[in-house]
């Protein structure tokens, strides 16, 4: 398979999936190395294809925002409340698309999450535990925001109510 054809196939695979696909999965499917896929993704991005990286692999940006209502939540909490925060959002049909922090030097730092199920939360928390990496919110004393997609505005309001009730929703 020629490089252009392979890149076209990568785009087709990513556009057809609502879940992230890892470089290793793509490499196996296309019978090339993982490094070839990483290079192909970089070239596809340079051609203005909106491919983002998540902890689980590559996904087209529009797949992160597949619900009818999308809005931002501003939260502040300790690391040990992360599971509770994510669980409240997912319990009301929310998808935690991103996490963002305002860094004093670099400005807005954004990371894709794509957390939409209890299993996604468990996987994320396990990765946090095993990697010993700090959450982005550790840079801002727990203050961060999430872009959340929901079935409707009512679901979003319920999420806000519950996060506020447990002291996670930020109020200045």
Secondary structure, DSSP 4 states (H G I P E B T S, - for coil): --HHHHHHHHHHHHHH-SS-B-HHHHHHHHTS-HHHHHHHHHHHHHTT--EEEETTEEEEHHHHT-SSEEEEEEEE--GGGHHHHHHHHHHTT-EEEEEEEEETTTEEEEEEEEE-SHHHHHHHHHHHHHH-PPPGGGGGTTEEEEEEEESSHHHHHHHHHHHHHTT-B---
